[in-house]
Amino acid sequence: MCRRLAADPVPGVRADLAANPAIDDDLIRVLAQDRDPDVRRGLAYHPRVPLDVLTHLAGTTKTGESPLPRIGTASATETEELARSPHPAVRMLVARRRDLPAGVRDALAADPDAKVVKSIAPHPGLSAAQLCSMAQRHGIRVLARVAANPDAPSELLEELALHDPPAQKALREIARHRRATAPALLAR
């Protein structure tokens, strides 16, 4: 029955099937070749999607900001492998996890790709030097996420508030931050 549903001409049927945790790896691999974005997104959120399939989907599938279930259940070894992937989209997915080992977190914080850094920036445990380095390397592209980091020191928030050009999203994050000082709040 699942094989027949996978061949259904209606993309919504295939997308619902892709998200079904009862389908097997063979059918997951068949559905991974589907061109419909909803089918591919359903597979990306499948809790048992093989990591090689997820890696294939990562660069071509919009998954939103939510952590993917399979990334969340990846073993320590799998997490380290994914964090070293040559594909920035895969590293970005790993960077969304908030329970990363310090070594993996720090490696992703130093990543050359702004999207990866943007995903890791709100991660607790990053040092002020790491956050400052992210902001200097990637500028306006990561400022809001750096400002959202719960460990961002007030001095850094003040610097971010003065960034030129101003980053409106960063200013909103600074206004919400528990360490925001009067100079940071009044900078603009």
JOWO-V780339 format. One record per residue. N is the residue number from 1. RES is the residue in three letters. SS is DSSP state (hx for helix, st for strand, lp for the rest). PSI is psi in whole degrees, -180 to 180 (none if undefined). OMEGA is omega in whole degrees, 0 to 359 (NA if undefined). Layout:
n->N res->RES ss->SS psi->PSI omega->OMEGA
n->N res->RES ss->SS psi->PSI omega->OMEGA
This chain:
n->1 res->MET ss->lp psi->-43 omega->181
n->2 res->CYS ss->hx psi->-38 omega->179
n->3 res->ARG ss->hx psi->-39 omega->178
n->4 res->ARG ss->hx psi->-40 omega->179
n->5 res->LEU ss->hx psi->-34 omega->179
n->6 res->ALA ss->hx psi->-22 omega->179
n->7 res->ALA ss->lp psi->3 omega->181
n->8 res->ASP ss->lp psi->139 omega->180
n->9 res->PRO ss->lp psi->-14 omega->181
n->10 res->VAL ss->lp psi->116 omega->183
n->11 res->PRO ss->hx psi->-35 omega->180
n->12 res->GLY ss->hx psi->-35 omega->178
n->13 res->VAL ss->hx psi->-46 omega->180
n->14 res->ARG ss->hx psi->-37 omega->180
n->15 res->ALA ss->hx psi->-42 omega->177
n->16 res->ASP ss->hx psi->-39 omega->178
n->17 res->LEU ss->hx psi->-41 omega->182
n->18 res->ALA ss->hx psi->-33 omega->181
n->19 res->ALA ss->lp psi->-6 omega->182
n->20 res->ASN ss->lp psi->118 omega->182
n->21 res->PRO ss->lp psi->-9 omega->182
n->22 res->ALA ss->lp psi->-12 omega->182
n->23 res->ILE ss->lp psi->151 omega->184
n->24 res->ASP ss->lp psi->172 omega->183
n->25 res->ASP ss->hx psi->-37 omega->180
n->26 res->ASP ss->hx psi->-44 omega->180
n->27 res->LEU ss->hx psi->-35 omega->176
n->28 res->ILE ss->hx psi->-44 omega->181
n->29 res->ARG ss->hx psi->-35 omega->176
n->30 res->VAL ss->hx psi->-47 omega->182
n->31 res->LEU ss->hx psi->-25 omega->179
n->32 res->ALA ss->lp psi->-19 omega->178
n->33 res->GLN ss->lp psi->-7 omega->180
n->34 res->ASP ss->lp psi->141 omega->181
n->35 res->ARG ss->lp psi->-13 omega->183
n->36 res->ASP ss->lp psi->128 omega->182
n->37 res->PRO ss->hx psi->-31 omega->179
n->38 res->ASP ss->hx psi->-35 omega->177
n->39 res->VAL ss->hx psi->-46 omega->181
n->40 res->ARG ss->hx psi->-39 omega->178
n->41 res->ARG ss->hx psi->-42 omega->177
n->42 res->GLY ss->hx psi->-42 omega->177
n->43 res->LEU ss->hx psi->-40 omega->180
n->44 res->ALA ss->hx psi->-33 omega->179
n->45 res->TYR ss->lp psi->1 omega->178
n->46 res->HIS ss->lp psi->131 omega->185
n->47 res->PRO ss->lp psi->-18 omega->181
n->48 res->ARG ss->lp psi->21 omega->181
n->49 res->VAL ss->lp psi->130 omega->177
n->50 res->PRO ss->lp psi->143 omega->185
n->51 res->LEU ss->hx psi->-32 omega->178
n->52 res->ASP ss->hx psi->-35 omega->177
n->53 res->VAL ss->hx psi->-43 omega->179
n->54 res->LEU ss->hx psi->-39 omega->177
n->55 res->THR ss->hx psi->-41 omega->178
n->56 res->HIS ss->hx psi->-40 omega->182
n->57 res->LEU ss->hx psi->-28 omega->190
n->58 res->ALA ss->hx psi->-42 omega->184
n->59 res->GLY ss->lp psi->-12 omega->186
n->60 res->THR ss->lp psi->4 omega->186
n->61 res->THR ss->lp psi->127 omega->176
n->62 res->LYS ss->lp psi->122 omega->184
n->63 res->THR ss->lp psi->-5 omega->182
n->64 res->GLY ss->lp psi->-168 omega->185
n->65 res->GLU ss->lp psi->-15 omega->183
n->66 res->SER ss->lp psi->140 omega->175
n->67 res->PRO ss->lp psi->142 omega->179
n->68 res->LEU ss->lp psi->139 omega->183
n->69 res->PRO ss->hx psi->-42 omega->183
n->70 res->ARG ss->hx psi->-34 omega->176
n->71 res->ILE ss->hx psi->-39 omega->180
n->72 res->GLY ss->hx psi->-27 omega->181
n->73 res->THR ss->lp psi->6 omega->180
n->74 res->ALA ss->lp psi->142 omega->178
n->75 res->SER ss->lp psi->171 omega->179
n->76 res->ALA ss->hx psi->-41 omega->179
n->77 res->THR ss->hx psi->-44 omega->179
n->78 res->GLU ss->hx psi->-41 omega->180
n->79 res->THR ss->hx psi->-44 omega->179
n->80 res->GLU ss->hx psi->-41 omega->178
n->81 res->GLU ss->hx psi->-46 omega->180
n->82 res->LEU ss->hx psi->-37 omega->180
n->83 res->ALA ss->hx psi->-20 omega->177
n->84 res->ARG ss->lp psi->8 omega->182
n->85 res->SER ss->lp psi->145 omega->176
n->86 res->PRO ss->lp psi->-9 omega->182
n->87 res->HIS ss->lp psi->115 omega->180
n->88 res->PRO ss->hx psi->-33 omega->181
n->89 res->ALA ss->hx psi->-34 omega->178
n->90 res->VAL ss->hx psi->-45 omega->179
n->91 res->ARG ss->hx psi->-36 omega->179
n->92 res->MET ss->hx psi->-41 omega->179
n->93 res->LEU ss->hx psi->-40 omega->178
n->94 res->VAL ss->hx psi->-39 omega->183
n->95 res->ALA ss->hx psi->-18 omega->179
n->96 res->ARG ss->lp psi->-21 omega->179
n->97 res->ARG ss->lp psi->140 omega->180
n->98 res->ARG ss->lp psi->7 omega->179
n->99 res->ASP ss->lp psi->33 omega->183
n->100 res->LEU ss->lp psi->146 omega->172
n->101 res->PRO ss->lp psi->151 omega->185
n->102 res->ALA ss->hx psi->-41 omega->181
n->103 res->GLY ss->hx psi->-41 omega->179
n->104 res->VAL ss->hx psi->-45 omega->179
n->105 res->ARG ss->hx psi->-46 omega->183
n->106 res->ASP ss->hx psi->-37 omega->177
n->107 res->ALA ss->hx psi->-41 omega->179
n->108 res->LEU ss->hx psi->-31 omega->178
n->109 res->ALA ss->hx psi->-26 omega->180
n->110 res->ALA ss->lp psi->8 omega->183
n->111 res->ASP ss->lp psi->144 omega->179
n->112 res->PRO ss->lp psi->-14 omega->183
n->113 res->ASP ss->lp psi->127 omega->183
n->114 res->ALA ss->hx psi->-34 omega->181
n->115 res->LYS ss->hx psi->-36 omega->177
n->116 res->VAL ss->hx psi->-47 omega->180
n->117 res->VAL ss->hx psi->-39 omega->179
n->118 res->LYS ss->hx psi->-37 omega->180
n->119 res->SER ss->hx psi->-34 omega->183
n->120 res->ILE ss->hx psi->-22 omega->187
n->121 res->ALA ss->lp psi->-40 omega->180
n->122 res->PRO ss->lp psi->0 omega->184
n->123 res->HIS ss->lp psi->127 omega->177
n->124 res->PRO ss->lp psi->150 omega->177
n->125 res->GLY ss->lp psi->-11 omega->177
n->126 res->LEU ss->lp psi->141 omega->181
n->127 res->SER ss->lp psi->164 omega->176
n->128 res->ALA ss->hx psi->-38 omega->179
n->129 res->ALA ss->hx psi->-41 omega->178
n->130 res->GLN ss->hx psi->-45 omega->180
n->131 res->LEU ss->hx psi->-42 omega->179
n->132 res->CYS ss->hx psi->-43 omega->179
n->133 res->SER ss->hx psi->-42 omega->178
n->134 res->MET ss->hx psi->-48 omega->181
n->135 res->ALA ss->hx psi->-40 omega->180
n->136 res->GLN ss->hx psi->-42 omega->183
n->137 res->ARG ss->hx psi->-40 omega->189
n->138 res->HIS ss->hx psi->-6 omega->174
n->139 res->GLY ss->hx psi->-138 omega->188
n->140 res->ILE ss->hx psi->-25 omega->182
n->141 res->ARG ss->hx psi->-25 omega->184
n->142 res->VAL ss->lp psi->-2 omega->187
n->143 res->LEU ss->hx psi->-43 omega->182
n->144 res->ALA ss->hx psi->-40 omega->181
n->145 res->ARG ss->hx psi->-35 omega->175
n->146 res->VAL ss->hx psi->-43 omega->179
n->147 res->ALA ss->hx psi->-24 omega->180
n->148 res->ALA ss->lp psi->-9 omega->181
n->149 res->ASN ss->lp psi->128 omega->183
n->150 res->PRO ss->lp psi->-20 omega->181
n->151 res->ASP ss->lp psi->6 omega->180
n->152 res->ALA ss->lp psi->126 omega->180
n->153 res->PRO ss->lp psi->158 omega->183
n->154 res->SER ss->hx psi->-34 omega->179
n->155 res->GLU ss->hx psi->-40 omega->179
n->156 res->LEU ss->hx psi->-40 omega->178
n->157 res->LEU ss->hx psi->-38 omega->178
n->158 res->GLU ss->hx psi->-42 omega->178
n->159 res->GLU ss->hx psi->-44 omega->181
n->160 res->LEU ss->hx psi->-36 omega->180
n->161 res->ALA ss->hx psi->-26 omega->181
n->162 res->LEU ss->lp psi->2 omega->184
n->163 res->HIS ss->lp psi->140 omega->177
n->164 res->ASP ss->lp psi->119 omega->5
n->165 res->PRO ss->lp psi->155 omega->180
n->166 res->PRO ss->lp psi->145 omega->178
n->167 res->ALA ss->lp psi->106 omega->185
n->168 res->GLN ss->hx psi->-41 omega->180
n->169 res->LYS ss->hx psi->-37 omega->178
n->170 res->ALA ss->hx psi->-41 omega->179
n->171 res->LEU ss->hx psi->-38 omega->177
n->172 res->ARG ss->hx psi->-42 omega->179
n->173 res->GLU ss->hx psi->-40 omega->178
n->174 res->ILE ss->hx psi->-42 omega->180
n->175 res->ALA ss->hx psi->-29 omega->180
n->176 res->ARG ss->hx psi->-17 omega->190
n->177 res->HIS ss->lp psi->138 omega->181
n->178 res->ARG ss->lp psi->-20 omega->181
n->179 res->ARG ss->lp psi->8 omega->181
n->180 res->ALA ss->lp psi->131 omega->179
n->181 res->THR ss->lp psi->170 omega->177
n->182 res->ALA ss->hx psi->-44 omega->178
n->183 res->PRO ss->hx psi->-36 omega->179
n->184 res->ALA ss->hx psi->-40 omega->182
n->185 res->LEU ss->hx psi->-27 omega->183
n->186 res->LEU ss->lp psi->7 omega->186
n->187 res->ALA ss->lp psi->-31 omega->183
n->188 res->ARG ss->lp psi->none omega->NA
